C-alpha cells in the first residue's frame, strides 16, 4: 500500500472533521482526493505589470502537473507591485514592504488550509524573494517557479529595455534627443509579458533561486512567453509530489552551502545589489547563518564572466539561447566554484542535475572564459567605514573609477535631489547624497533608478557619485553606493553629513568614509533628532518592525533574535 503523503494526514479524518470536508467538496474534492496530498499553487498573476500578466496560465500548468503526479492542487493568489511603474514616485516606498506582504500571505494560506506542498510562481522583483521567504517559513515541500524574462524591445535596430527609457529622460533633459525619440524609446521598450530583461533584480533572484536548488534546473533563464516556461510549471507541480514522497523539505535544500552557491552565481553573472538584501532575508527565514560579510568573502574569489545589461551588452534571453544559467552553473561547478553536493528540488544534487546539462554554445559571447573574465573578482562589493559602519553595497561592474573623493551635496528626499540634477545644480566631482530613505526612514527603502539613470543619461554616471541609505534597481549602473547602514532614520553617520563634507568611496579598499573626526561627528550627533516614524497602514507597520538593511530588512528580526529593548541597529 502506498504510504500516506499527507503531512497533515489527520486533519480531515473523523466525524468532527465533516464540516471541513464539506467545504472542500464544494470546490471539487472527492472521497478519493482526501487520501492524496493537497498542493497549493501560489500565483502572483496581476494586470498591473507585464512581469505578471501571464502568470495565471503558468499557475494552471503547475496545477495540471501536480494533479497528473497524484496530488490535489489548488490555485490561490497574492499581490504584486511593479517597481518599474512606481520608480521615482511615492509608490516606490511600497515595493520592498510588498516582499513581506507576499511572503506573509502565502505562508498564511499554506498554514490555514493545511496544505501539504507548494508551488510558488513569481515574476516581478519582490515576488521572487517573497515566494522564497514563504517557502522557508511554511516548511512544506515546495518549488519556486520564475515567470520568466521579457524579450528585448527594439529602437533603431538596437535592443532596448525599461532602463533605456530612464536613461532617455536624462538624454532628453541634456538636449541630446528629441521628444519624438524619447517617445519612440518609451513605446518600444517593453514588447510583451515577462520581467525586465537585463541581469536586473528579477533575473538575478531567479538565477539565485536556481543556484540554491529551490527551482527546477534551467527554469531561471527560460523566457516568459515560451512553451519551455509552461513546461517548467508542469514539472514543478510534479516535483512537489516527488519531494513529498522523498520527504525533502526546504530546510534540506536551503542550506548555508546552497546560499554560497547563489552568491557565487550572482557574482559571476554581475547581478543586482538587491541580491544582498534578499538573500540575507531568505537565509534569515531559512534559519541559515548568512551575513553581509559572506558576500565580501566570496566576492574575492569569484570572477565576473557575464556581458549582461546594465553594464554589459546582452539580456537574459541571449543567455537562454547560449545555454542559460544551467550552462553557467556547469562551468562554475567544473572549475570548483560551486558546492556540488547540495540537494535540490529534483531530489538530486546540484552535481547530479548538471551532469547531463548542456554546455555553453561554442563561439557564444555572452559569457567570457573563466581565464578571461570581465573582472577577476565579483562586482558586488560591501563597503565599510565611518560613513557606514554596518556596511553599504556597491556594484562596480563596468565602472572605471576606483576611488572618488568629492564634496557632499546632501538631500533628504529623492525629489529634491532629482530637481537639483535636472536644474544642472550638481557638478562633476560631487557626491550626491540622498538620505532618510532607508527601510525605516523611507519608509520602505525605495529604489533610486530614476535619478541614477538620469545622471547616466546626462553623461555624469562616473563623474558624480550617488550615495543613499535607500536602494538601487538591478538596472542601475554607474558610481553608486546604496544600503548605507545604519540608516539616517536610525541615527547612522549619514544623518550627520553636512553640505561640503569630503566623502571618499574606494572600491579597492572597500571603504566609504567622510573626512570628519569622530569628535566632530559626536558633537553633531548631540544636536541630531530623529524624525518621527511613519505610523499609518502597511508602511507604518513596516517602519516600526523592519530591521537594518545589513540584516536583510526583515520584519521578524526582533521576534527571532532578541527583544525590542535589546535590538541594535
GUKEZA-384905 format. One record per residue (C-alpha): residue number from 1; x, y, z. Coordinates in steps of 0.05 Angstrom, whole numbers, plus 5000, padded with zeros to 4 digits. Each point is the difference from the previous one (the first is absolute). Layout:
<rs>
+-----+------+------+------+
|   n |    x |    y |    z |
+-----+------+------+------+
| NUM |    X |    Y |    Z |
...
+-----+------+------+------+
</rs>
This chain:
<rs>
+-----+------+------+------+
|   n |    x |    y |    z |
+-----+------+------+------+
|   1 | 5000 | 5000 | 5000 |
|   2 | 5027 | 5068 | 4981 |
|   3 | 5020 | 5041 | 5060 |
|   4 | 4958 | 5060 | 5020 |
|   5 | 5032 | 5063 | 4972 |
|   6 | 4956 | 5046 | 5041 |
|   7 | 5044 | 5040 | 5047 |
|   8 | 4937 | 5018 | 5038 |
|   9 | 4969 | 4931 | 4988 |
|  10 | 4953 | 5004 | 5060 |
|  11 | 4971 | 5068 | 4983 |
|  12 | 4940 | 4975 | 4962 |
|  13 | 4988 | 4933 | 5035 |
|  14 | 4945 | 4985 | 5050 |
|  15 | 4928 | 5022 | 5008 |
|  16 | 5019 | 5067 | 5031 |
|  17 | 5035 | 5018 | 4935 |
|  18 | 4937 | 4992 | 4957 |
|  19 | 4989 | 5076 | 4994 |
|  20 | 5072 | 5008 | 4975 |
|  21 | 4988 | 4947 | 4947 |
|  22 | 4933 | 5030 | 4981 |
|  23 | 5033 | 5066 | 4984 |
|  24 | 5052 | 4965 | 4956 |
|  25 | 4948 | 4958 | 4964 |
|  26 | 4968 | 5065 | 4976 |
|  27 | 5064 | 5017 | 4962 |
|  28 | 5004 | 4931 | 4968 |
|  29 | 5038 | 4956 | 5050 |
|  30 | 4977 | 4927 | 4999 |
|  31 | 5004 | 4942 | 5049 |
|  32 | 5061 | 4974 | 4962 |
|  33 | 5032 | 5069 | 5002 |
|  34 | 4999 | 5001 | 5076 |
|  35 | 5053 | 4944 | 4997 |
|  36 | 5047 | 5043 | 4958 |
|  37 | 5047 | 5057 | 5018 |
|  38 | 4970 | 5069 | 4991 |
|  39 | 5047 | 5046 | 4962 |
|  40 | 4992 | 5075 | 4998 |
|  41 | 5020 | 5040 | 4938 |
|  42 | 5015 | 5071 | 5021 |
|  43 | 4989 | 5045 | 4940 |
|  44 | 5022 | 5072 | 4995 |
|  45 | 4958 | 5013 | 4938 |
|  46 | 4981 | 5072 | 4992 |
|  47 | 4983 | 5050 | 4945 |
|  48 | 5040 | 5056 | 5033 |
|  49 | 5067 | 4980 | 4970 |
|  50 | 5026 | 4963 | 4938 |
|  51 | 5044 | 4958 | 5047 |
|  52 | 4938 | 4963 | 5025 |
|  53 | 4947 | 5009 | 4946 |
|  54 | 5010 | 4928 | 4975 |
|  55 | 5008 | 4963 | 5066 |
|  56 | 4928 | 4974 | 5005 |
|  57 | 5014 | 4953 | 4941 |
|  58 | 5064 | 4978 | 5034 |
|  59 | 4962 | 4985 | 5064 |
|  60 | 4950 | 4958 | 4961 |
|  61 | 5059 | 4961 | 4971 |
|  62 | 5029 | 4988 | 5069 |
|  63 | 4932 | 4977 | 5024 |
|  64 | 4995 | 4950 | 4943 |
|  65 | 5070 | 4974 | 5015 |
|  66 | 4984 | 4990 | 5074 |
|  67 | 4934 | 4965 | 4984 |
|  68 | 5032 | 4954 | 4949 |
|  69 | 5053 | 4980 | 5051 |
|  70 | 4946 | 4980 | 5051 |
|  71 | 4987 | 5063 | 5040 |
|  72 | 4938 | 5042 | 5012 |
|  73 | 5020 | 5071 | 4978 |
|  74 | 4968 | 5067 | 5018 |
|  75 | 5018 | 5067 | 4969 |
|  76 | 5000 | 5060 | 5045 |
|  77 | 5024 | 5071 | 4987 |
|  78 | 5042 | 5053 | 5033 |
|  79 | 5019 | 5071 | 4982 |
|  80 | 5054 | 5031 | 4957 |
|  81 | 5024 | 5071 | 4988 |
|  82 | 5042 | 5025 | 4942 |
|  83 | 5066 | 5032 | 5018 |
|  84 | 5007 | 5028 | 4930 |
|  85 | 4932 | 5035 | 5004 |
|  86 | 5010 | 5027 | 5071 |
|  87 | 5072 | 5022 | 4989 |
|  88 | 5012 | 5073 | 5016 |
|  89 | 4932 | 5007 | 5034 |
|  90 | 4974 | 4994 | 5071 |
|  91 | 4975 | 4932 | 4980 |
|  92 | 5071 | 4972 | 5000 |
|  93 | 4996 | 5001 | 5076 |
|  94 | 4953 | 4941 | 4996 |
|  95 | 5046 | 4957 | 4958 |
|  96 | 5045 | 4967 | 5053 |
|  97 | 4943 | 4994 | 5051 |
|  98 | 4962 | 4961 | 4947 |
|  99 | 5052 | 4945 | 5005 |
| 100 | 4978 | 4987 | 5071 |
| 101 | 4926 | 5008 | 4984 |
| 102 | 5008 | 4947 | 4946 |
| 103 | 5039 | 4954 | 5046 |
| 104 | 4951 | 5007 | 5057 |
| 105 | 4939 | 4990 | 4956 |
| 106 | 5026 | 4936 | 4969 |
| 107 | 5022 | 4972 | 5067 |
| 108 | 4931 | 5018 | 5028 |
| 109 | 4963 | 4960 | 4947 |
| 110 | 5046 | 4940 | 5004 |
| 111 | 4993 | 4998 | 5076 |
| 112 | 4926 | 5016 | 5004 |
| 113 | 4980 | 4949 | 4947 |
| 114 | 5047 | 4946 | 5025 |
| 115 | 5032 | 4992 | 4932 |
| 116 | 5051 | 4945 | 4992 |
| 117 | 5043 | 5030 | 4945 |
| 118 | 5009 | 5064 | 4962 |
| 119 | 5017 | 5027 | 4931 |
| 120 | 5013 | 5075 | 5003 |
| 121 | 5003 | 5039 | 4935 |
| 122 | 5030 | 5071 | 4999 |
| 123 | 5019 | 5050 | 4947 |
| 124 | 5017 | 5071 | 5022 |
| 125 | 5057 | 5017 | 5046 |
| 126 | 4968 | 4990 | 5069 |
| 127 | 4958 | 4939 | 4980 |
| 128 | 5062 | 4956 | 4997 |
| 129 | 5029 | 5012 | 5070 |
| 130 | 4929 | 5005 | 5027 |
| 131 | 4984 | 4931 | 4974 |
| 132 | 5066 | 4972 | 5025 |
| 133 | 4991 | 5030 | 5070 |
| 134 | 4930 | 4969 | 5001 |
| 135 | 5029 | 4932 | 4979 |
| 136 | 5050 | 5003 | 5057 |
| 137 | 4949 | 5022 | 5052 |
| 138 | 4946 | 4950 | 4978 |
| 139 | 5050 | 4943 | 4999 |
| 140 | 4959 | 4953 | 4957 |
| 141 | 5031 | 4967 | 4938 |
| 142 | 5001 | 5056 | 4949 |
| 143 | 5026 | 5024 | 4933 |
| 144 | 5008 | 5072 | 4976 |
| 145 | 4987 | 5016 | 4927 |
| 146 | 5022 | 5064 | 4967 |
| 147 | 4950 | 5032 | 4952 |
| 148 | 5056 | 5014 | 4951 |
| 149 | 5035 | 5057 | 4966 |
| 150 | 4971 | 5048 | 4949 |
| 151 | 5026 | 5004 | 4929 |
| 152 | 5041 | 5062 | 4985 |
| 153 | 4968 | 5058 | 4964 |
| 154 | 5029 | 5032 | 4938 |
| 155 | 5018 | 5071 | 4981 |
| 156 | 5041 | 5020 | 4939 |
| 157 | 5022 | 4928 | 4991 |
| 158 | 5025 | 4994 | 5072 |
| 159 | 4974 | 4960 | 5059 |
| 160 | 4970 | 5044 | 5054 |
| 161 | 4964 | 4990 | 5066 |
| 162 | 4968 | 5039 | 5057 |
| 163 | 5067 | 5029 | 5023 |
| 164 | 5008 | 5030 | 4930 |
| 165 | 4939 | 5042 | 5015 |
| 166 | 5026 | 5026 | 5066 |
| 167 | 5067 | 5017 | 4968 |
| 168 | 4962 | 5032 | 4942 |
| 169 | 4970 | 5049 | 5049 |
| 170 | 5070 | 5024 | 5018 |
| 171 | 5020 | 5004 | 4927 |
| 172 | 4937 | 5040 | 4986 |
| 173 | 5014 | 5047 | 5058 |
| 174 | 5070 | 5009 | 4974 |
| 175 | 4973 | 5018 | 4931 |
| 176 | 5031 | 4939 | 4967 |
| 177 | 4935 | 4969 | 4974 |
| 178 | 4934 | 5028 | 4977 |
| 179 | 4929 | 4991 | 5028 |
| 180 | 4984 | 4952 | 4943 |
| 181 | 5062 | 4958 | 5013 |
| 182 | 4984 | 4994 | 5074 |
| 183 | 4929 | 4980 | 4984 |
| 184 | 5025 | 4948 | 4950 |
| 185 | 5045 | 4970 | 5053 |
| 186 | 4942 | 5000 | 5050 |
| 187 | 4953 | 4965 | 4952 |
| 188 | 5050 | 4947 | 4980 |
| 189 | 5033 | 4982 | 5065 |
| 190 | 4952 | 4947 | 5027 |
| 191 | 4972 | 4957 | 4944 |
| 192 | 4962 | 4947 | 5040 |
| 193 | 4995 | 4959 | 5063 |
| 194 | 5057 | 4985 | 5047 |
| 195 | 5048 | 5032 | 5049 |
| 196 | 5052 | 5053 | 4980 |
| 197 | 5049 | 4969 | 4952 |
| 198 | 5070 | 5016 | 5025 |
| 199 | 5036 | 4970 | 5060 |
| 200 | 4956 | 5044 | 5043 |
| 201 | 4967 | 4979 | 5066 |
| 202 | 4948 | 4951 | 4973 |
| 203 | 5049 | 4962 | 4956 |
| 204 | 5053 | 5004 | 5055 |
| 205 | 4954 | 4969 | 5052 |
| 206 | 4974 | 4948 | 4952 |
| 207 | 5071 | 4979 | 4986 |
| 208 | 5014 | 4999 | 5075 |
| 209 | 4938 | 4956 | 5012 |
| 210 | 5025 | 4950 | 4949 |
| 211 | 5070 | 5001 | 5031 |
| 212 | 4970 | 4987 | 5069 |
| 213 | 4964 | 4941 | 4971 |
| 214 | 4929 | 5022 | 5016 |
| 215 | 4982 | 5007 | 4925 |
| 216 | 5001 | 4948 | 4945 |
| 217 | 5066 | 4997 | 4961 |
| 218 | 5000 | 5047 | 4940 |
| 219 | 4937 | 5036 | 5020 |
| 220 | 5030 | 5067 | 5020 |
| 221 | 5020 | 5019 | 4929 |
| 222 | 4940 | 4973 | 4961 |
| 223 | 4962 | 5059 | 4970 |
| 224 | 4932 | 5020 | 5026 |
| 225 | 4963 | 4989 | 4934 |
| 226 | 5025 | 4930 | 4982 |
| 227 | 4978 | 4928 | 5003 |
| 228 | 5061 | 4987 | 5043 |
| 229 | 4972 | 5045 | 5054 |
| 230 | 4933 | 4963 | 5000 |
| 231 | 5040 | 4935 | 5004 |
| 232 | 5039 | 5028 | 5060 |
| 233 | 4935 | 5008 | 5037 |
| 234 | 4972 | 4931 | 4984 |
| 235 | 5066 | 4969 | 5022 |
| 236 | 4998 | 5041 | 5064 |
| 237 | 4931 | 4973 | 5017 |
| 238 | 5025 | 4929 | 4991 |
| 239 | 5064 | 5015 | 5037 |
| 240 | 4963 | 5019 | 5064 |
| 241 | 4967 | 4931 | 5001 |
| 242 | 5069 | 4969 | 4992 |
| 243 | 5026 | 5042 | 5058 |
| 244 | 4942 | 4975 | 5043 |
| 245 | 5017 | 4928 | 4983 |
| 246 | 5073 | 5010 | 5017 |
| 247 | 4984 | 5044 | 5061 |
| 248 | 5045 | 5056 | 4976 |
| 249 | 4985 | 5067 | 5032 |
| 250 | 5024 | 5071 | 4986 |
| 251 | 5047 | 4996 | 5059 |
| 252 | 5034 | 4941 | 4965 |
| 253 | 5012 | 5043 | 4939 |
| 254 | 5010 | 5071 | 5026 |
| 255 | 5065 | 4989 | 5037 |
| 256 | 5061 | 5045 | 5011 |
| 257 | 5036 | 4966 | 4943 |
| 258 | 4939 | 5011 | 4955 |
| 259 | 5001 | 5074 | 5015 |
| 260 | 5074 | 5002 | 4985 |
| 261 | 4984 | 4969 | 4932 |
| 262 | 4949 | 5055 | 4990 |
| 263 | 5049 | 5056 | 5017 |
| 264 | 5052 | 4968 | 4954 |
| 265 | 4951 | 4999 | 4941 |
| 266 | 4978 | 5071 | 5014 |
| 267 | 5072 | 5024 | 5001 |
| 268 | 5017 | 4963 | 4936 |
| 269 | 4940 | 5028 | 4964 |
| 270 | 5009 | 5072 | 5026 |
| 271 | 4933 | 5000 | 5035 |
| 272 | 4960 | 5054 | 5037 |
| 273 | 5021 | 5032 | 5066 |
| 274 | 4931 | 4979 | 5024 |
| 275 | 5025 | 4929 | 5002 |
| 276 | 5038 | 5017 | 5064 |
| 277 | 4937 | 5025 | 5034 |
| 278 | 4955 | 4943 | 4976 |
| 279 | 5048 | 4942 | 5011 |
| 280 | 5012 | 5024 | 5071 |
| 281 | 4924 | 5001 | 5011 |
| 282 | 4989 | 4932 | 4970 |
| 283 | 5057 | 4971 | 5040 |
| 284 | 4970 | 5031 | 5063 |
| 285 | 4934 | 4965 | 4985 |
| 286 | 5038 | 4935 | 4988 |
| 287 | 5036 | 5008 | 5066 |
| 288 | 5067 | 5000 | 4963 |
| 289 | 5057 | 5040 | 5029 |
| 290 | 5015 | 5044 | 4941 |
| 291 | 5029 | 5070 | 5010 |
| 292 | 5019 | 5059 | 4957 |
| 293 | 5073 | 4981 | 5010 |
| 294 | 4989 | 4934 | 4964 |
| 295 | 4988 | 5040 | 4936 |
| 296 | 5068 | 5033 | 5005 |
| 297 | 5034 | 4934 | 5015 |
| 298 | 4972 | 4968 | 4937 |
| 299 | 5008 | 5064 | 4959 |
| 300 | 5075 | 4994 | 5006 |
| 301 | 5001 | 4931 | 4967 |
| 302 | 4947 | 5001 | 4945 |
| 303 | 5013 | 5031 | 4932 |
| 304 | 4948 | 5042 | 4964 |
| 305 | 4990 | 4965 | 4933 |
| 306 | 4933 | 5024 | 4972 |
| 307 | 4994 | 5057 | 4949 |
| 308 | 4929 | 5015 | 5021 |
| 309 | 4962 | 5066 | 5009 |
| 310 | 5000 | 5048 | 5034 |
| 311 | 5076 | 5006 | 4994 |
| 312 | 5007 | 4951 | 4942 |
| 313 | 4970 | 4988 | 4932 |
| 314 | 4952 | 4940 | 5005 |
| 315 | 4935 | 4982 | 5033 |
| 316 | 4973 | 4938 | 5034 |
| 317 | 4968 | 4974 | 4936 |
| 318 | 5069 | 5000 | 4968 |
| 319 | 5028 | 4960 | 5058 |
| 320 | 4942 | 4951 | 4992 |
| 321 | 5018 | 4990 | 4927 |
| 322 | 5072 | 4981 | 5016 |
| 323 | 4985 | 4951 | 5056 |
| 324 | 4969 | 5040 | 5056 |
| 325 | 5017 | 5003 | 5074 |
| 326 | 5005 | 4924 | 5001 |
| 327 | 5060 | 5002 | 4952 |
| 328 | 5033 | 5055 | 5041 |
| 329 | 4991 | 4958 | 5063 |
| 330 | 5031 | 4940 | 4965 |
| 331 | 5060 | 5042 | 4981 |
| 332 | 5007 | 5026 | 5072 |
| 333 | 4991 | 4930 | 5030 |
| 334 | 5054 | 4970 | 4955 |
| 335 | 5047 | 5056 | 5021 |
| 336 | 4988 | 4986 | 5074 |
| 337 | 4959 | 5062 | 5017 |
| 338 | 4935 | 4964 | 5021 |
| 339 | 4981 | 4950 | 5053 |
| 340 | 4977 | 4942 | 4957 |
| 341 | 4972 | 4958 | 5057 |
| 342 | 4943 | 5047 | 5017 |
| 343 | 4930 | 4970 | 4996 |
| 344 | 4950 | 5030 | 4950 |
| 345 | 4925 | 4996 | 4985 |
| 346 | 5012 | 4944 | 4950 |
| 347 | 5020 | 4955 | 5057 |
| 348 | 5070 | 4999 | 4971 |
| 349 | 5062 | 5041 | 5017 |
| 350 | 5026 | 5060 | 4961 |
| 351 | 5055 | 4956 | 4970 |
| 352 | 4950 | 4946 | 4979 |
| 353 | 4955 | 5052 | 4967 |
| 354 | 5058 | 5031 | 4962 |
| 355 | 5032 | 4935 | 4977 |
| 356 | 4960 | 4998 | 4936 |
| 357 | 4985 | 5074 | 4995 |
| 358 | 5019 | 5036 | 4935 |
| 359 | 5066 | 5036 | 4994 |
| 360 | 5002 | 5072 | 4977 |
| 361 | 4992 | 5006 | 4925 |
| 362 | 5066 | 4999 | 4964 |
| 363 | 5021 | 5069 | 4977 |
| 364 | 4949 | 5037 | 5044 |
| 365 | 5019 | 5069 | 5027 |
| 366 | 4951 | 5009 | 5058 |
| 367 | 5045 | 4963 | 5050 |
| 368 | 5075 | 5010 | 4999 |
| 369 | 5050 | 4944 | 5013 |
| 370 | 5019 | 4994 | 5074 |
| 371 | 5072 | 5019 | 4984 |
| 372 | 4978 | 5062 | 4962 |
| 373 | 4947 | 5030 | 5047 |
| 374 | 4971 | 5070 | 4996 |
| 375 | 5026 | 5007 | 5071 |
| 376 | 5043 | 4951 | 5038 |
| 377 | 4956 | 5006 | 5062 |
| 378 | 4927 | 5012 | 5013 |
| 379 | 4967 | 5067 | 4983 |
| 380 | 4957 | 5005 | 5063 |
| 381 | 5040 | 5032 | 5056 |
| 382 | 4984 | 5014 | 5073 |
| 383 | 5031 | 5065 | 5023 |
| 384 | 5012 | 5018 | 5072 |
| 385 | 5029 | 5061 | 5036 |
| 386 | 4980 | 5058 | 5044 |
| 387 | 4943 | 5018 | 4953 |
| 388 | 4972 | 4929 | 5000 |
| 389 | 5024 | 4958 | 5059 |
| 390 | 4949 | 4944 | 4986 |
| 391 | 5014 | 4998 | 4926 |
| 392 | 4978 | 5029 | 4934 |
| 393 | 4994 | 4967 | 4932 |
| 394 | 5030 | 5022 | 4934 |
| 395 | 4998 | 4968 | 4931 |
| 396 | 5064 | 5015 | 4963 |
| 397 | 4991 | 4961 | 4936 |
| 398 | 5019 | 5045 | 4942 |
| 399 | 5021 | 5057 | 5046 |
| 400 | 5070 | 5024 | 4984 |
| 401 | 5005 | 5047 | 5061 |
| 402 | 5032 | 4963 | 5059 |
| 403 | 5003 | 5059 | 5048 |
| 404 | 4959 | 5063 | 5003 |
| 405 | 5006 | 5057 | 5049 |
| 406 | 4954 | 5059 | 4997 |
| 407 | 4956 | 5049 | 5038 |
| 408 | 4934 | 4973 | 5028 |
| 409 | 4937 | 5030 | 4969 |
| 410 | 4949 | 4979 | 5051 |
| 411 | 4925 | 4990 | 4988 |
| 412 | 4948 | 4969 | 5045 |
| 413 | 4953 | 4979 | 4944 |
| 414 | 5009 | 4970 | 4930 |
| 415 | 4954 | 5054 | 4971 |
| 416 | 5045 | 5057 | 5024 |
| 417 | 5062 | 4965 | 4974 |
| 418 | 4968 | 4986 | 4933 |
| 419 | 4979 | 5072 | 4993 |
| 420 | 5072 | 5022 | 5013 |
| 421 | 5027 | 4953 | 4947 |
| 422 | 4948 | 5021 | 4948 |
| 423 | 5016 | 5073 | 5016 |
| 424 | 5074 | 4987 | 4987 |
| 425 | 5018 | 5018 | 5072 |
| 426 | 5043 | 4937 | 5010 |
| 427 | 5070 | 5003 | 4971 |
| 428 | 5053 | 4950 | 4980 |
| 429 | 5038 | 4976 | 5062 |
| 430 | 4941 | 5009 | 5047 |
| 431 | 4975 | 4945 | 5047 |
| 432 | 4925 | 5002 | 4996 |
| 433 | 4969 | 4974 | 5065 |
| 434 | 4927 | 4980 | 5008 |
| 435 | 4984 | 4981 | 5072 |
| 436 | 4940 | 4984 | 5044 |
| 437 | 4977 | 4950 | 4948 |
| 438 | 5022 | 4936 | 5035 |
| 439 | 4955 | 4944 | 5023 |
| 440 | 4973 | 5040 | 5059 |
| 441 | 5011 | 5070 | 4974 |
| 442 | 4968 | 4992 | 4930 |
| 443 | 4964 | 4963 | 5026 |
| 444 | 5011 | 4942 | 4954 |
| 445 | 5071 | 5012 | 4973 |
| 446 | 4980 | 5025 | 4930 |
| 447 | 5044 | 4989 | 4939 |
| 448 | 5037 | 5057 | 4967 |
| 449 | 5002 | 4975 | 4928 |
| 450 | 4966 | 5062 | 4974 |
| 451 | 5052 | 5050 | 5024 |
| 452 | 5059 | 4953 | 4987 |
| 453 | 4977 | 4989 | 4929 |
| 454 | 4991 | 5075 | 4989 |
| 455 | 5072 | 5010 | 5023 |
| 456 | 5023 | 4947 | 4950 |
| 457 | 4958 | 5032 | 4945 |
| 458 | 5032 | 5067 | 5015 |
| 459 | 5069 | 4970 | 4994 |
| 460 | 5014 | 5004 | 5075 |
| 461 | 4995 | 4926 | 5017 |
| 462 | 5073 | 4997 | 5022 |
| 463 | 5016 | 5073 | 5015 |
| 464 | 4948 | 5007 | 5055 |
| 465 | 4995 | 4949 | 5057 |
| 466 | 4930 | 4985 | 5024 |
| 467 | 4993 | 4976 | 5072 |
| 468 | 4937 | 4980 | 5038 |
| 469 | 4972 | 4960 | 5058 |
| 470 | 4947 | 4978 | 4950 |
| 471 | 5008 | 4949 | 4945 |
| 472 | 5017 | 4998 | 4927 |
| 473 | 4965 | 4961 | 4945 |
| 474 | 5035 | 4941 | 4968 |
| 475 | 4999 | 5044 | 4938 |
| 476 | 5043 | 5053 | 5034 |
| 477 | 5072 | 5009 | 4978 |
| 478 | 5052 | 5053 | 5011 |
| 479 | 5036 | 5026 | 5062 |
| 480 | 4946 | 4984 | 5051 |
| 481 | 4999 | 4974 | 5072 |
| 482 | 4936 | 4978 | 5035 |
| 483 | 4976 | 4965 | 5063 |
| 484 | 5043 | 5047 | 5042 |
| 485 | 4990 | 4976 | 5071 |
| 486 | 4983 | 5016 | 5053 |
| 487 | 4950 | 5043 | 4963 |
| 488 | 4988 | 5074 | 5014 |
| 489 | 4933 | 4987 | 5035 |
| 490 | 5037 | 4956 | 5051 |
| 491 | 5054 | 5053 | 5012 |
| 492 | 5052 | 4971 | 4954 |
| 493 | 5059 | 5044 | 4980 |
| 494 | 4966 | 5017 | 4934 |
| 495 | 4950 | 5041 | 5041 |
| 496 | 5058 | 5043 | 5026 |
| 497 | 5028 | 5019 | 4932 |
| 498 | 5002 | 5074 | 4984 |
| 499 | 5003 | 5035 | 4932 |
| 500 | 5073 | 5001 | 4977 |
| 501 | 5027 | 4945 | 5044 |
| 502 | 5052 | 4961 | 4960 |
| 503 | 4977 | 4929 | 4987 |
| 504 | 5045 | 4944 | 4972 |
| 505 | 4977 | 4936 | 4966 |
| 506 | 5057 | 4950 | 4988 |
| 507 | 4980 | 4935 | 4967 |
| 508 | 5069 | 4969 | 5005 |
| 509 | 5005 | 5012 | 5075 |
| 510 | 4924 | 4987 | 5006 |
| 511 | 4993 | 5062 | 5042 |
| 512 | 4950 | 5058 | 5004 |
| 513 | 5022 | 5057 | 5045 |
| 514 | 4988 | 5073 | 5015 |
| 515 | 5057 | 5046 | 5018 |
| 516 | 4971 | 5021 | 5067 |
| 517 | 5029 | 4981 | 5067 |
| 518 | 4965 | 4954 | 5048 |
| 519 | 4997 | 5058 | 5050 |
| 520 | 4965 | 5044 | 4950 |
| 521 | 4951 | 4945 | 4981 |
| 522 | 4984 | 4991 | 5074 |
| 523 | 4987 | 5074 | 5008 |
| 524 | 4953 | 4999 | 4940 |
| 525 | 4965 | 4939 | 5029 |
| 526 | 4983 | 5038 | 5063 |
| 527 | 4961 | 5050 | 4958 |
| 528 | 4966 | 4948 | 4956 |
| 529 | 4929 | 4979 | 5011 |
| 530 | 4965 | 4942 | 4965 |
| 531 | 4940 | 5020 | 4957 |
| 532 | 4935 | 4967 | 5023 |
| 533 | 4988 | 4931 | 4972 |
| 534 | 4944 | 4991 | 4950 |
| 535 | 4941 | 4969 | 5036 |
| 536 | 4943 | 4986 | 4952 |
| 537 | 4981 | 4934 | 4967 |
| 538 | 5049 | 4951 | 4969 |
| 539 | 5057 | 5050 | 4996 |
| 540 | 4990 | 5017 | 5073 |
| 541 | 5002 | 4927 | 5021 |
| 542 | 5062 | 4991 | 4956 |
| 543 | 5037 | 5061 | 5028 |
| 544 | 4990 | 4977 | 5072 |
| 545 | 5020 | 4927 | 4988 |
| 546 | 5053 | 4998 | 4945 |
| 547 | 5072 | 4984 | 5015 |
| 548 | 5063 | 5033 | 4974 |
| 549 | 5014 | 4989 | 4926 |
| 550 | 5066 | 4966 | 5020 |
| 551 | 4956 | 4945 | 5030 |
| 552 | 4955 | 4995 | 4939 |
| 553 | 4946 | 5050 | 5020 |
| 554 | 4958 | 4945 | 5030 |
| 555 | 4937 | 5012 | 5041 |
| 556 | 5006 | 4943 | 5051 |
| 557 | 5072 | 5011 | 5021 |
| 558 | 4981 | 5022 | 5070 |
| 559 | 4955 | 4940 | 5009 |
| 560 | 5056 | 4951 | 4984 |
| 561 | 5063 | 5033 | 5025 |
| 562 | 4986 | 5043 | 5060 |
| 563 | 4950 | 5043 | 5036 |
| 564 | 4983 | 5071 | 4975 |
| 565 | 5038 | 5032 | 5057 |
| 566 | 5063 | 4961 | 4982 |
| 567 | 5003 | 5011 | 4925 |
| 568 | 5060 | 5035 | 4971 |
| 569 | 4991 | 5033 | 4932 |
+-----+------+------+------+
</rs>
